[in-house]
Amino acid sequence: TWADRIWDSIERDTKIHGFSHLLRHTWATNFHRASRSTGATVYDLKQQGGWADLNIPQRYTHERPFDEFLDMPTHITELRKVRRAV
């Protein structure tokens, strides 16, 4: 894509290898951490990142504390909110 060509030229011109990987990794990690408040799942991350395989976004994300998983809304709790609002 055009964005890949831009990042490749930045890496080539500035001699910073892995610059685009660093940006993708930072974005994916922050997206995943923000899912605590947004309710986004790793599948949303996969879609937003444009990855075809689920293993790739999981590689970019880090393990999260178990307490965060307990606090995260599930699909069922989100559906219940929608049903109650109707």
Summary of the structure (lengths in Angstrom):
residues: 86
radius of gyration: 16.6
end to end distance: 42.1
largest distance: 55.7
contacts: 182
relative contact order: 0.10
helix: 74%
strand: 0%
